[in-house]
Amino acid sequence: MGQFSGGCYLSLGILGLLVLLGSRVPATSARGPRGGEAAQHGQAATLPRFLEEPVDAYIVKSNPIKLRCQARPALQIFFKCNGEWVHQSQHLSQEHTDLGTGLKTREVLINVSRQQVEDFHGPENYWCLCVAWSHLGTSKSRKATVRIAYLRKNFERDPQGAEVPLSGMMVLHCRPPEGVPVAEVEWLKNDEPLDPKGTVDSRGDHNLVVSEARLSDSGNYTCVSSNIVAKRRSATAAVVVYVNGGWSPWTDWSPCNVRCGRGVQKRSRTCTNPAPLNGGAFCEGMSVQKSTCSTLCPVDGGWGEWSEWSACGSDCERQRGRECTAPEPKHGGRLCDGVALATDNCTGGLCTQNRKLLHDAKPQGVEGSSDVALYSGLAAGVVTVVLLIVAVALYRRSQSEYGVDVIDSSALTGGFQSFSFKTSRQANPLLNNSSMQPDLTVSRTYTSPMCFQDSIDKELMAERSLLDPLPDLKVKGAPERAEYHVMPHPQTFPRGLAPDYRGVAVGTTLGRRGKTLFPPHVSLTPGRPLHRATAVFGHAGGRLVVPNTGISLLVPHGGIAEDTTWETYMTLHQEDSSTMSEDGPEIFLSPAVTYGPPGLDLSCPVAMTVAHCAEVAADNWTIRLKRQMQDNKWEEVMSVDEESASCYCLLEAQRCHVLLEHPGRYALVGEPLSQDAAKRLRLAVFGSPDSSNSLGFTLRVYCVDDTPHAFQEVAVGERSRGGRLLEEPKRMLFRGNTFSLQVSIQDVPQLLWSIKPFTTCQEFSFSQVWASSQRPLQCAFSLERYGHSSSQLSCKIGIRQVKGEEQILQVYTSVMENEKGVVPLFTQSDCTITSQTGSRAFKIPPSIRQRISATFDTANAKGKDWRLLAQKLHIDRNLSYFACQESPSSVILSLWEAQHQDSGDLDSLASALEEISKVQSPRTATRGCSREERDSEFTKLG
């Protein structure tokens, strides 16, 4: 009973004391256990011990957090936050008794809201602790802080792109955004998590450190910061690991270049150990060393004096001799010509042999030899006559086989007839390992080629174009006679100049400033690409072509005033997209083309054709024509999709035809509208033996814009270094999704070949491929065979864009094939004559062109005007441009000429005129017309 009273009085005393301290302790519904209850449960007189204390917590967004406390033995537990007691109503408590010890365990939980934390403005963070009571006294738990979690958007420091040398240290800095709790950092490479082992700096500043960079470390790196609130990505940093070029060992000295006296010998080395890669510096120093050398001159032998005659012998002969000692042959000199021993009759012909005078004796067979000579001469004459007869017969047969005589009564269609002849399929001359057999049954149709062949070009055309020899095309019954010959092309020159310049080579300037003229029959070796073409045009107009680039210029007939000539030129420039305006993501889709001269005065627009590399099948581009101004800035002329009265653009899948009135430098640029926008790439692999290692072989992979000019740059460079094409080039779409391009070599026979380590996979950044560059994009794989017996190489070259398309180039070659010969450049478009003037430059004869223009330029009651002509020729967009021209029909025909310059397809024009004639004639609209009726309608149109 005394124990109960004492326990009761103690509990009441403690509660009373708390009330006196400020009445801040929440009132309890129970006044404490009675002494009988304490004795009943075996409550020990010990201080409370916390089994669970409140822990630090973070409030995410507006979600409240829970703080939990558990103690034993405990009569009561209350939370105290920021020095103030939490009201009892905010506590959630429960208790249970340990059956083994009889001690009471109490657990209490409270909620803390975001508003409570935001309303607290103390000197420290919002905090809470637990206070537990027992019979002996109180115990306090640890302080638990409550903070509002957040993560700011902007990084304090974004990683920056870098170019790192191979085996150099790569450091990318990253400071994540401020946040609570402190954000964790991870690195991504090409959007894939990066293994942090051995790469992340251990100093805790989240830097990415690679002590020895490898080629495979090239890529797009991103710093990712995250905590319990959010995840943030930094700007992407492009890292390019480049390889500076290194010289190979010197070759042995070459033999002296002269056989006699003082000459020169040389030795060389190549920048292939390693080759420059990913923009690495080219080797410094000379690739060729020369040294003087002296070679002992050969001394030809000379005869000494004859000796005295010997005594006359019994055979009536005497002898004398001489020696080859004046001088003796030395150092490879020739021996003496003639005999060293001479024999002579020593009796003056008086001594007889076999009862005959010696001078009457004739050698046996002399008489027969004259007969043999006579018969041989007669036989040679007969053979010569037979060969002449056979040659004449073959010539006449070839003329009858290839000659074409097209007869047509139509004045409009007479000049449009094409011809066809059988020819063998031409394989790619760049491809050494072509296994295709020629198809001798293939028939192809040609009219006039875009590239004009000349006799001085035959040395360059080792592969024999399909158009060589080009048969003459004669048209009878037409007012104009169209002829195409494989002859030196006619030129039109300014007055006062002699017209006989048939041997002028490409790039030679003719006209008022023409000074550098090659003599006739001089050919140029195509050791470097030709980026300029020049011609002199007059009133008859003409066509100018930059060979192997897809670039041409058509000056219409009548565009230049009579009695006036202009020296017209076209030049090609490969622009870098970095020169474009920084306001938008525009890139060059074509080379920049300049035509001039600046003061060129024309009465009608010229038609310029430019090749481009944009994939225009889907509407993912905004393509514009731009012109470079005097301050080198590019100004928009027009958008291809919009209408303009000052310019006209006809965009096709691989080229664009532009009608221009002002000379200058023009280029097609594109702005991607989405990440699905794509440009075409041409992929090719070349190979050549390593000159510094007899067992080495180098594969070079090129990824260039899919334009003729870009690939010609590659072919010319490879020809200079003796490379050969190992697989037919392929096309690939490279999309604007900011992902890089990876090139890897696969399936290399490991038992026969070895490859340099860390070079099996190489990578180009997105910007390197997407933006036009002034040099072809390439990477190299250096292989080495284990022995000379291994001459075959088979492998695969995989080229893929991360999250994009992939192409495989199959390589199967023999390393010994390089000795067979030098790889030629291009096939049928390889030429040096770049211009044609007058009627030969056009498919439509001038008189027929004038008739068509006169017919359709005049409005007709039946609607037969230039608008109908444009509609039938599928050139019916942006008609406002043609409406501003003096002769809309003539301009439409110029555009048609430019559009069909390669194919030689004249049927579309004839079909369009036939459809127009049907529209005008009710008789032909109700039934099919015969050939004679169509010809009659065409004649009426004229």
Secondary structure, 3 states (H helix, E strand, C coil): CHHHHHHHHHHHHHHHHHHHCCCCCCCCCCCCCCHHHHHHHCCCCCCCEEEECCCCEEECCCCCEEEEEEEECCCEEEEEECCEECCHHHCEEEEEECCCCCCEEEEEEEEECHHHHHHCCCCCCEEEEEEEECCCCEEECCCEEEEECEECCCCCECCCCEEEECCCCEEECCECCCEECCCEEEEEECCEECCCCCCECCCCCCCEEECCCCHHHCEEEEEEEECCCCEEECCCEEEEEEECCCCCCCCCCCCCCCCCEEEEEEEECCCCCCCCECCCCCCCCCCEEEEEEEECCCECCCCCCCCCCCCCCCCCEEEEECCCCCCCCECCCCCCCCCCEEEEECCCCCCEECCEECCCCCCCCHHHHHHHHHHHHHHHHHHHHHHHHHHHHHHHHHHHHHCEEEECCCCCCHHHCCEEEECCCCCCCCECCCCCCCCCCCEEEECCCCCECCHHHCCCCCCCCCCCCCCCEEEECCCCCCCCCCCCCCCCCCCCCCCCCCCCCCCCCCCCCCCCCCCCCCCCCCCCCCCEEEEEECCCCEEEEECCCCEEEEECCCCCCCCCCEEEEEEEECCCHHHCCCCCCCEECCCEEEEECCCCCCCCCEEEEEECCECCCCCCEEEEEEEECCCCCEEEEEECCCCCCCCEEEECCCEEEEEECCCEEEEEEEEECCCCCEEEEEEEEEEEECCCCCCEEEEEEEEEECCHHHHHHHHHHHHHCCCEECCCCEEEEEECCCCCEEEEEECCCCCCEEECCCCCEEEECHHHHHCCCCCCEEEEEEEEECCCCCCEEEEEEEEEECCCCEEEEEEEEECCHHHHCCCCCCCCCCCCECEEEHHHHCCCCHHHHHHHHHHHHCCCCCCCCHHHHHHHCCCCCCHHHHHCCCCHHHHHHHHHHHHCCCCCCCHHHHHHHHHHHHHHCHHHHHCCCCHHHHHHHHHHHC
